[in-house]
Amino acid sequence: MSTNPATKSQVQAYRFVLRRMESALVRKDAVMLHEPMRHHLRAMAVGLILGLAGLAAFLVLGKLS
């Protein structure tokens, strides 16, 4: 039994459904006017970058002292 590979549009539709289900579970609302998880991921990425920059700065200051 051979399987057909998924097309790009099928993969995009599947990812959209997953994001919509995640949003419905988190927000208890299936209506997705905007993607709220994008803001959380962006905030986490910015926090991680700032934390790593601060850690690097303290490491440099520690080596110079």
mmCIF file of the N, C-alpha and C atoms, coordinates in Angstrom:
data_MODEL
# 
_entry.id   MODEL 
# 
loop_
_atom_site.group_PDB 
_atom_site.id 
_atom_site.type_symbol 
_atom_site.label_atom_id 
_atom_site.label_alt_id 
_atom_site.label_comp_id 
_atom_site.label_asym_id 
_atom_site.label_entity_id 
_atom_site.label_seq_id 
_atom_site.pdbx_PDB_ins_code 
_atom_site.Cartn_x 
_atom_site.Cartn_y 
_atom_site.Cartn_z 
_atom_site.occupancy 
_atom_site.B_iso_or_equiv 
_atom_site.pdbx_formal_charge 
_atom_site.auth_seq_id 
_atom_site.auth_comp_id 
_atom_site.auth_asym_id 
_atom_site.auth_atom_id 
_atom_site.pdbx_PDB_model_num 
ATOM 1   N N  . MET A 1 1  ? 0.837   -1.166 0.000  1.00 0.00 ? 1  MET A N  1 
ATOM 2   C CA . MET A 1 1  ? 0.000   0.000  0.000  1.00 0.00 ? 1  MET A CA 1 
ATOM 3   C C  . MET A 1 1  ? 0.889   1.238  0.000  1.00 0.00 ? 1  MET A C  1 
ATOM 4   N N  . SER A 1 2  ? 0.809   2.023  -1.049 1.00 0.00 ? 2  SER A N  1 
ATOM 5   C CA . SER A 1 2  ? 1.647   3.210  -1.141 1.00 0.00 ? 2  SER A CA 1 
ATOM 6   C C  . SER A 1 2  ? 0.880   4.426  -0.626 1.00 0.00 ? 2  SER A C  1 
ATOM 7   N N  . THR A 1 3  ? 1.621   5.352  -0.089 1.00 0.00 ? 3  THR A N  1 
ATOM 8   C CA . THR A 1 3  ? 1.006   6.582  0.402  1.00 0.00 ? 3  THR A CA 1 
ATOM 9   C C  . THR A 1 3  ? 1.422   7.727  -0.499 1.00 0.00 ? 3  THR A C  1 
ATOM 10  N N  . ASN A 1 4  ? 0.518   8.655  -0.694 1.00 0.00 ? 4  ASN A N  1 
ATOM 11  C CA . ASN A 1 4  ? 0.828   9.834  -1.488 1.00 0.00 ? 4  ASN A CA 1 
ATOM 12  C C  . ASN A 1 4  ? 1.450   10.885 -0.581 1.00 0.00 ? 4  ASN A C  1 
ATOM 13  N N  . PRO A 1 5  ? 2.508   11.534 -1.038 1.00 0.00 ? 5  PRO A N  1 
ATOM 14  C CA . PRO A 1 5  ? 3.096   12.591 -0.210 1.00 0.00 ? 5  PRO A CA 1 
ATOM 15  C C  . PRO A 1 5  ? 2.137   13.777 -0.106 1.00 0.00 ? 5  PRO A C  1 
ATOM 16  N N  . ALA A 1 6  ? 2.194   14.434 1.017  1.00 0.00 ? 6  ALA A N  1 
ATOM 17  C CA . ALA A 1 6  ? 1.312   15.576 1.248  1.00 0.00 ? 6  ALA A CA 1 
ATOM 18  C C  . ALA A 1 6  ? 1.807   16.780 0.460  1.00 0.00 ? 6  ALA A C  1 
ATOM 19  N N  . THR A 1 7  ? 0.873   17.557 -0.039 1.00 0.00 ? 7  THR A N  1 
ATOM 20  C CA . THR A 1 7  ? 1.238   18.776 -0.751 1.00 0.00 ? 7  THR A CA 1 
ATOM 21  C C  . THR A 1 7  ? 1.489   19.890 0.259  1.00 0.00 ? 7  THR A C  1 
ATOM 22  N N  . LYS A 1 8  ? 2.064   20.972 -0.221 1.00 0.00 ? 8  LYS A N  1 
ATOM 23  C CA . LYS A 1 8  ? 2.373   22.103 0.650  1.00 0.00 ? 8  LYS A CA 1 
ATOM 24  C C  . LYS A 1 8  ? 1.094   22.689 1.253  1.00 0.00 ? 8  LYS A C  1 
ATOM 25  N N  . SER A 1 9  ? 0.044   22.778 0.458  1.00 0.00 ? 9  SER A N  1 
ATOM 26  C CA . SER A 1 9  ? -1.208  23.338 0.968  1.00 0.00 ? 9  SER A CA 1 
ATOM 27  C C  . SER A 1 9  ? -1.841  22.429 2.025  1.00 0.00 ? 9  SER A C  1 
ATOM 28  N N  . GLN A 1 10 ? -1.679  21.122 1.886  1.00 0.00 ? 10 GLN A N  1 
ATOM 29  C CA . GLN A 1 10 ? -2.204  20.206 2.898  1.00 0.00 ? 10 GLN A CA 1 
ATOM 30  C C  . GLN A 1 10 ? -1.448  20.360 4.214  1.00 0.00 ? 10 GLN A C  1 
ATOM 31  N N  . VAL A 1 11 ? -0.148  20.540 4.135  1.00 0.00 ? 11 VAL A N  1 
ATOM 32  C CA . VAL A 1 11 ? 0.664   20.729 5.342  1.00 0.00 ? 11 VAL A CA 1 
ATOM 33  C C  . VAL A 1 11 ? 0.293   22.041 6.013  1.00 0.00 ? 11 VAL A C  1 
ATOM 34  N N  . GLN A 1 12 ? 0.112   23.109 5.227  1.00 0.00 ? 12 GLN A N  1 
ATOM 35  C CA . GLN A 1 12 ? -0.276  24.398 5.792  1.00 0.00 ? 12 GLN A CA 1 
ATOM 36  C C  . GLN A 1 12 ? -1.647  24.319 6.455  1.00 0.00 ? 12 GLN A C  1 
ATOM 37  N N  . ALA A 1 13 ? -2.579  23.608 5.831  1.00 0.00 ? 13 ALA A N  1 
ATOM 38  C CA . ALA A 1 13 ? -3.914  23.454 6.412  1.00 0.00 ? 13 ALA A CA 1 
ATOM 39  C C  . ALA A 1 13 ? -3.844  22.671 7.718  1.00 0.00 ? 13 ALA A C  1 
ATOM 40  N N  . TYR A 1 14 ? -3.028  21.631 7.753  1.00 0.00 ? 14 TYR A N  1 
ATOM 41  C CA . TYR A 1 14 ? -2.882  20.834 8.971  1.00 0.00 ? 14 TYR A CA 1 
ATOM 42  C C  . TYR A 1 14 ? -2.290  21.677 10.094 1.00 0.00 ? 14 TYR A C  1 
ATOM 43  N N  . ARG A 1 15 ? -1.269  22.477 9.787  1.00 0.00 ? 15 ARG A N  1 
ATOM 44  C CA . ARG A 1 15 ? -0.666  23.344 10.815 1.00 0.00 ? 15 ARG A CA 1 
ATOM 45  C C  . ARG A 1 15 ? -1.663  24.386 11.307 1.00 0.00 ? 15 ARG A C  1 
ATOM 46  N N  . PHE A 1 16 ? -2.478  24.920 10.387 1.00 0.00 ? 16 PHE A N  1 
ATOM 47  C CA . PHE A 1 16 ? -3.495  25.893 10.780 1.00 0.00 ? 16 PHE A CA 1 
ATOM 48  C C  . PHE A 1 16 ? -4.489  25.267 11.752 1.00 0.00 ? 16 PHE A C  1 
ATOM 49  N N  . VAL A 1 17 ? -4.926  24.052 11.455 1.00 0.00 ? 17 VAL A N  1 
ATOM 50  C CA . VAL A 1 17 ? -5.873  23.366 12.336 1.00 0.00 ? 17 VAL A CA 1 
ATOM 51  C C  . VAL A 1 17 ? -5.241  23.122 13.703 1.00 0.00 ? 17 VAL A C  1 
ATOM 52  N N  . LEU A 1 18 ? -3.971  22.748 13.731 1.00 0.00 ? 18 LEU A N  1 
ATOM 53  C CA . LEU A 1 18 ? -3.299  22.535 15.020 1.00 0.00 ? 18 LEU A CA 1 
ATOM 54  C C  . LEU A 1 18 ? -3.226  23.833 15.819 1.00 0.00 ? 18 LEU A C  1 
ATOM 55  N N  . ARG A 1 19 ? -2.876  24.951 15.146 1.00 0.00 ? 19 ARG A N  1 
ATOM 56  C CA . ARG A 1 19 ? -2.818  26.243 15.842 1.00 0.00 ? 19 ARG A CA 1 
ATOM 57  C C  . ARG A 1 19 ? -4.195  26.647 16.344 1.00 0.00 ? 19 ARG A C  1 
ATOM 58  N N  . ARG A 1 20 ? -5.213  26.370 15.552 1.00 0.00 ? 20 ARG A N  1 
ATOM 59  C CA . ARG A 1 20 ? -6.571  26.734 15.956 1.00 0.00 ? 20 ARG A CA 1 
ATOM 60  C C  . ARG A 1 20 ? -7.030  25.903 17.149 1.00 0.00 ? 20 ARG A C  1 
ATOM 61  N N  . MET A 1 21 ? -6.706  24.622 17.159 1.00 0.00 ? 21 MET A N  1 
ATOM 62  C CA . MET A 1 21 ? -7.064  23.781 18.306 1.00 0.00 ? 21 MET A CA 1 
ATOM 63  C C  . MET A 1 21 ? -6.301  24.214 19.553 1.00 0.00 ? 21 MET A C  1 
ATOM 64  N N  . GLU A 1 22 ? -5.020  24.556 19.393 1.00 0.00 ? 22 GLU A N  1 
ATOM 65  C CA . GLU A 1 22 ? -4.235  25.024 20.536 1.00 0.00 ? 22 GLU A CA 1 
ATOM 66  C C  . GLU A 1 22 ? -4.831  26.311 21.085 1.00 0.00 ? 22 GLU A C  1 
ATOM 67  N N  . SER A 1 23 ? -5.202  27.217 20.196 1.00 0.00 ? 23 SER A N  1 
ATOM 68  C CA . SER A 1 23 ? -5.812  28.467 20.621 1.00 0.00 ? 23 SER A CA 1 
ATOM 69  C C  . SER A 1 23 ? -7.138  28.217 21.326 1.00 0.00 ? 23 SER A C  1 
ATOM 70  N N  . ALA A 1 24 ? -7.918  27.289 20.817 1.00 0.00 ? 24 ALA A N  1 
ATOM 71  C CA . ALA A 1 24 ? -9.207  26.978 21.443 1.00 0.00 ? 24 ALA A CA 1 
ATOM 72  C C  . ALA A 1 24 ? -9.011  26.396 22.840 1.00 0.00 ? 24 ALA A C  1 
ATOM 73  N N  . LEU A 1 25 ? -7.981  25.580 23.027 1.00 0.00 ? 25 LEU A N  1 
ATOM 74  C CA . LEU A 1 25 ? -7.729  25.001 24.347 1.00 0.00 ? 25 LEU A CA 1 
ATOM 75  C C  . LEU A 1 25 ? -7.202  26.041 25.327 1.00 0.00 ? 25 LEU A C  1 
ATOM 76  N N  . VAL A 1 26 ? -6.296  26.907 24.860 1.00 0.00 ? 26 VAL A N  1 
ATOM 77  C CA . VAL A 1 26 ? -5.677  27.887 25.749 1.00 0.00 ? 26 VAL A CA 1 
ATOM 78  C C  . VAL A 1 26 ? -6.651  29.004 26.099 1.00 0.00 ? 26 VAL A C  1 
ATOM 79  N N  . ARG A 1 27 ? -7.357  29.523 25.085 1.00 0.00 ? 27 ARG A N  1 
ATOM 80  C CA . ARG A 1 27 ? -8.223  30.682 25.295 1.00 0.00 ? 27 ARG A CA 1 
ATOM 81  C C  . ARG A 1 27 ? -9.675  30.306 25.554 1.00 0.00 ? 27 ARG A C  1 
ATOM 82  N N  . LYS A 1 28 ? -10.007 29.027 25.437 1.00 0.00 ? 28 LYS A N  1 
ATOM 83  C CA . LYS A 1 28 ? -11.390 28.550 25.574 1.00 0.00 ? 28 LYS A CA 1 
ATOM 84  C C  . LYS A 1 28 ? -12.308 29.247 24.578 1.00 0.00 ? 28 LYS A C  1 
ATOM 85  N N  . ASP A 1 29 ? -11.771 29.515 23.392 1.00 0.00 ? 29 ASP A N  1 
ATOM 86  C CA . ASP A 1 29 ? -12.540 30.176 22.339 1.00 0.00 ? 29 ASP A CA 1 
ATOM 87  C C  . ASP A 1 29 ? -11.990 29.705 20.999 1.00 0.00 ? 29 ASP A C  1 
ATOM 88  N N  . ALA A 1 30 ? -12.846 29.148 20.164 1.00 0.00 ? 30 ALA A N  1 
ATOM 89  C CA . ALA A 1 30 ? -12.385 28.608 18.885 1.00 0.00 ? 30 ALA A CA 1 
ATOM 90  C C  . ALA A 1 30 ? -12.247 29.674 17.809 1.00 0.00 ? 30 ALA A C  1 
ATOM 91  N N  . VAL A 1 31 ? -12.813 30.868 18.029 1.00 0.00 ? 31 VAL A N  1 
ATOM 92  C CA . VAL A 1 31 ? -12.706 31.940 17.037 1.00 0.00 ? 31 VAL A CA 1 
ATOM 93  C C  . VAL A 1 31 ? -11.299 32.510 17.109 1.00 0.00 ? 31 VAL A C  1 
ATOM 94  N N  . MET A 1 32 ? -10.599 32.487 15.991 1.00 0.00 ? 32 MET A N  1 
ATOM 95  C CA . MET A 1 32 ? -9.200  32.905 15.972 1.00 0.00 ? 32 MET A CA 1 
ATOM 96  C C  . MET A 1 32 ? -9.065  34.156 15.105 1.00 0.00 ? 32 MET A C  1 
ATOM 97  N N  . LEU A 1 33 ? -9.332  35.322 15.695 1.00 0.00 ? 33 LEU A N  1 
ATOM 98  C CA . LEU A 1 33 ? -9.212  36.565 14.943 1.00 0.00 ? 33 LEU A CA 1 
ATOM 99  C C  . LEU A 1 33 ? -7.753  36.941 14.732 1.00 0.00 ? 33 LEU A C  1 
ATOM 100 N N  . HIS A 1 34 ? -6.920  36.638 15.688 1.00 0.00 ? 34 HIS A N  1 
ATOM 101 C CA . HIS A 1 34 ? -5.476  36.826 15.556 1.00 0.00 ? 34 HIS A CA 1 
ATOM 102 C C  . HIS A 1 34 ? -4.803  35.651 16.257 1.00 0.00 ? 34 HIS A C  1 
ATOM 103 N N  . GLU A 1 35 ? -3.522  35.514 16.045 1.00 0.00 ? 35 GLU A N  1 
ATOM 104 C CA . GLU A 1 35 ? -2.807  34.364 16.605 1.00 0.00 ? 35 GLU A CA 1 
ATOM 105 C C  . GLU A 1 35 ? -2.124  34.782 17.909 1.00 0.00 ? 35 GLU A C  1 
ATOM 106 N N  . PRO A 1 36 ? -2.712  34.469 19.062 1.00 0.00 ? 36 PRO A N  1 
ATOM 107 C CA . PRO A 1 36 ? -2.158  34.928 20.331 1.00 0.00 ? 36 PRO A CA 1 
ATOM 108 C C  . PRO A 1 36 ? -0.846  34.252 20.706 1.00 0.00 ? 36 PRO A C  1 
ATOM 109 N N  . MET A 1 37 ? -0.631  33.026 20.269 1.00 0.00 ? 37 MET A N  1 
ATOM 110 C CA . MET A 1 37 ? 0.590   32.320 20.649 1.00 0.00 ? 37 MET A CA 1 
ATOM 111 C C  . MET A 1 37 ? 1.821   32.943 20.006 1.00 0.00 ? 37 MET A C  1 
ATOM 112 N N  . ARG A 1 38 ? 1.651   33.647 18.893 1.00 0.00 ? 38 ARG A N  1 
ATOM 113 C CA . ARG A 1 38 ? 2.786   34.295 18.243 1.00 0.00 ? 38 ARG A CA 1 
ATOM 114 C C  . ARG A 1 38 ? 3.406   35.338 19.166 1.00 0.00 ? 38 ARG A C  1 
ATOM 115 N N  . HIS A 1 39 ? 2.554   36.078 19.900 1.00 0.00 ? 39 HIS A N  1 
ATOM 116 C CA . HIS A 1 39 ? 3.063   37.090 20.826 1.00 0.00 ? 39 HIS A CA 1 
ATOM 117 C C  . HIS A 1 39 ? 3.842   36.441 21.970 1.00 0.00 ? 39 HIS A C  1 
ATOM 118 N N  . HIS A 1 40 ? 3.356   35.326 22.462 1.00 0.00 ? 40 HIS A N  1 
ATOM 119 C CA . HIS A 1 40 ? 4.050   34.628 23.544 1.00 0.00 ? 40 HIS A CA 1 
ATOM 120 C C  . HIS A 1 40 ? 5.397   34.095 23.069 1.00 0.00 ? 40 HIS A C  1 
ATOM 121 N N  . LEU A 1 41 ? 5.435   33.540 21.880 1.00 0.00 ? 41 LEU A N  1 
ATOM 122 C CA . LEU A 1 41 ? 6.698   33.014 21.356 1.00 0.00 ? 41 LEU A CA 1 
ATOM 123 C C  . LEU A 1 41 ? 7.697   34.136 21.106 1.00 0.00 ? 41 LEU A C  1 
ATOM 124 N N  . ARG A 1 42 ? 7.215   35.260 20.590 1.00 0.00 ? 42 ARG A N  1 
ATOM 125 C CA . ARG A 1 42 ? 8.103   36.400 20.344 1.00 0.00 ? 42 ARG A CA 1 
ATOM 126 C C  . ARG A 1 42 ? 8.646   36.952 21.661 1.00 0.00 ? 42 ARG A C  1 
ATOM 127 N N  . ALA A 1 43 ? 7.804   37.061 22.665 1.00 0.00 ? 43 ALA A N  1 
ATOM 128 C CA . ALA A 1 43 ? 8.251   37.553 23.969 1.00 0.00 ? 43 ALA A CA 1 
ATOM 129 C C  . ALA A 1 43 ? 9.265   36.603 24.590 1.00 0.00 ? 43 ALA A C  1 
ATOM 130 N N  . MET A 1 44 ? 9.044   35.306 24.451 1.00 0.00 ? 44 MET A N  1 
ATOM 131 C CA . MET A 1 44 ? 9.987   34.330 24.987 1.00 0.00 ? 44 MET A CA 1 
ATOM 132 C C  . MET A 1 44 ? 11.329  34.424 24.268 1.00 0.00 ? 44 MET A C  1 
ATOM 133 N N  . ALA A 1 45 ? 11.307  34.600 22.950 1.00 0.00 ? 45 ALA A N  1 
ATOM 134 C CA . ALA A 1 45 ? 12.550  34.697 22.187 1.00 0.00 ? 45 ALA A CA 1 
ATOM 135 C C  . ALA A 1 45 ? 13.324  35.954 22.571 1.00 0.00 ? 45 ALA A C  1 
ATOM 136 N N  . VAL A 1 46 ? 12.628  37.079 22.713 1.00 0.00 ? 46 VAL A N  1 
ATOM 137 C CA . VAL A 1 46 ? 13.301  38.325 23.103 1.00 0.00 ? 46 VAL A CA 1 
ATOM 138 C C  . VAL A 1 46 ? 13.878  38.192 24.507 1.00 0.00 ? 46 VAL A C  1 
ATOM 139 N N  . GLY A 1 47 ? 13.138  37.603 25.429 1.00 0.00 ? 47 GLY A N  1 
ATOM 140 C CA . GLY A 1 47 ? 13.642  37.399 26.785 1.00 0.00 ? 47 GLY A CA 1 
ATOM 141 C C  . GLY A 1 47 ? 14.860  36.496 26.815 1.00 0.00 ? 47 GLY A C  1 
ATOM 142 N N  . LEU A 1 48 ? 14.845  35.455 26.001 1.00 0.00 ? 48 LEU A N  1 
ATOM 143 C CA . LEU A 1 48 ? 15.987  34.546 25.927 1.00 0.00 ? 48 LEU A CA 1 
ATOM 144 C C  . LEU A 1 48 ? 17.220  35.263 25.384 1.00 0.00 ? 48 LEU A C  1 
ATOM 145 N N  . ILE A 1 49 ? 17.040  36.062 24.345 1.00 0.00 ? 49 ILE A N  1 
ATOM 146 C CA . ILE A 1 49 ? 18.163  36.795 23.759 1.00 0.00 ? 49 ILE A CA 1 
ATOM 147 C C  . ILE A 1 49 ? 18.722  37.804 24.755 1.00 0.00 ? 49 ILE A C  1 
ATOM 148 N N  . LEU A 1 50 ? 17.839  38.540 25.435 1.00 0.00 ? 50 LEU A N  1 
ATOM 149 C CA . LEU A 1 50 ? 18.310  39.512 26.428 1.00 0.00 ? 50 LEU A CA 1 
ATOM 150 C C  . LEU A 1 50 ? 19.004  38.817 27.601 1.00 0.00 ? 50 LEU A C  1 
ATOM 151 N N  . GLY A 1 51 ? 18.486  37.688 28.027 1.00 0.00 ? 51 GLY A N  1 
ATOM 152 C CA . GLY A 1 51 ? 19.124  36.934 29.107 1.00 0.00 ? 51 GLY A CA 1 
ATOM 153 C C  . GLY A 1 51 ? 20.502  36.435 28.722 1.00 0.00 ? 51 GLY A C  1 
ATOM 154 N N  . LEU A 1 52 ? 20.629  35.926 27.498 1.00 0.00 ? 52 LEU A N  1 
ATOM 155 C CA . LEU A 1 52 ? 21.938  35.456 27.035 1.00 0.00 ? 52 LEU A CA 1 
ATOM 156 C C  . LEU A 1 52 ? 22.922  36.613 26.873 1.00 0.00 ? 52 LEU A C  1 
ATOM 157 N N  . ALA A 1 53 ? 22.430  37.771 26.424 1.00 0.00 ? 53 ALA A N  1 
ATOM 158 C CA . ALA A 1 53 ? 23.301  38.942 26.300 1.00 0.00 ? 53 ALA A CA 1 
ATOM 159 C C  . ALA A 1 53 ? 23.785  39.392 27.680 1.00 0.00 ? 53 ALA A C  1 
ATOM 160 N N  . GLY A 1 54 ? 22.894  39.389 28.668 1.00 0.00 ? 54 GLY A N  1 
ATOM 161 C CA . GLY A 1 54 ? 23.287  39.748 30.028 1.00 0.00 ? 54 GLY A CA 1 
ATOM 162 C C  . GLY A 1 54 ? 24.282  38.760 30.605 1.00 0.00 ? 54 GLY A C  1 
ATOM 163 N N  . LEU A 1 55 ? 24.064  37.481 30.366 1.00 0.00 ? 55 LEU A N  1 
ATOM 164 C CA . LEU A 1 55 ? 24.993  36.456 30.832 1.00 0.00 ? 55 LEU A CA 1 
ATOM 165 C C  . LEU A 1 55 ? 26.368  36.640 30.198 1.00 0.00 ? 55 LEU A C  1 
ATOM 166 N N  . ALA A 1 56 ? 26.392  36.932 28.907 1.00 0.00 ? 56 ALA A N  1 
ATOM 167 C CA . ALA A 1 56 ? 27.666  37.158 28.216 1.00 0.00 ? 56 ALA A CA 1 
ATOM 168 C C  . ALA A 1 56 ? 28.377  38.382 28.782 1.00 0.00 ? 56 ALA A C  1 
ATOM 169 N N  . ALA A 1 57 ? 27.617  39.435 29.082 1.00 0.00 ? 57 ALA A N  1 
ATOM 170 C CA . ALA A 1 57 ? 28.222  40.645 29.648 1.00 0.00 ? 57 ALA A CA 1 
ATOM 171 C C  . ALA A 1 57 ? 28.840  40.349 31.015 1.00 0.00 ? 57 ALA A C  1 
ATOM 172 N N  . PHE A 1 58 ? 28.149  39.595 31.852 1.00 0.00 ? 58 PHE A N  1 
ATOM 173 C CA . PHE A 1 58 ? 28.701  39.252 33.162 1.00 0.00 ? 58 PHE A CA 1 
ATOM 174 C C  . PHE A 1 58 ? 29.918  38.343 33.041 1.00 0.00 ? 58 PHE A C  1 
ATOM 175 N N  . LEU A 1 59 ? 29.914  37.444 32.069 1.00 0.00 ? 59 LEU A N  1 
ATOM 176 C CA . LEU A 1 59 ? 31.085  36.594 31.859 1.00 0.00 ? 59 LEU A CA 1 
ATOM 177 C C  . LEU A 1 59 ? 32.297  37.417 31.434 1.00 0.00 ? 59 LEU A C  1 
ATOM 178 N N  . VAL A 1 60 ? 32.092  38.386 30.556 1.00 0.00 ? 60 VAL A N  1 
ATOM 179 C CA . VAL A 1 60 ? 33.193  39.252 30.116 1.00 0.00 ? 60 VAL A CA 1 
ATOM 180 C C  . VAL A 1 60 ? 33.700  40.083 31.287 1.00 0.00 ? 60 VAL A C  1 
ATOM 181 N N  . LEU A 1 61 ? 32.783  40.650 32.075 1.00 0.00 ? 61 LEU A N  1 
ATOM 182 C CA . LEU A 1 61 ? 33.205  41.435 33.238 1.00 0.00 ? 61 LEU A CA 1 
ATOM 183 C C  . LEU A 1 61 ? 33.931  40.562 34.257 1.00 0.00 ? 61 LEU A C  1 
ATOM 184 N N  . GLY A 1 62 ? 33.503  39.338 34.418 1.00 0.00 ? 62 GLY A N  1 
ATOM 185 C CA . GLY A 1 62 ? 34.171  38.419 35.343 1.00 0.00 ? 62 GLY A CA 1 
ATOM 186 C C  . GLY A 1 62 ? 35.576  38.065 34.887 1.00 0.00 ? 62 GLY A C  1 
ATOM 187 N N  . LYS A 1 63 ? 35.768  37.913 33.586 1.00 0.00 ? 63 LYS A N  1 
ATOM 188 C CA . LYS A 1 63 ? 37.101  37.590 33.060 1.00 0.00 ? 63 LYS A CA 1 
ATOM 189 C C  . LYS A 1 63 ? 38.039  38.785 33.154 1.00 0.00 ? 63 LYS A C  1 
ATOM 190 N N  . LEU A 1 64 ? 37.502  40.003 33.025 1.00 0.00 ? 64 LEU A N  1 
ATOM 191 C CA . LEU A 1 64 ? 38.338  41.201 33.086 1.00 0.00 ? 64 LEU A CA 1 
ATOM 192 C C  . LEU A 1 64 ? 38.725  41.563 34.514 1.00 0.00 ? 64 LEU A C  1 
ATOM 193 N N  . SER A 1 65 ? 37.949  41.160 35.489 1.00 0.00 ? 65 SER A N  1 
ATOM 194 C CA . SER A 1 65 ? 38.239  41.517 36.887 1.00 0.00 ? 65 SER A CA 1 
ATOM 195 C C  . SER A 1 65 ? 39.344  40.658 37.460 1.00 0.00 ? 65 SER A C  1 
# 
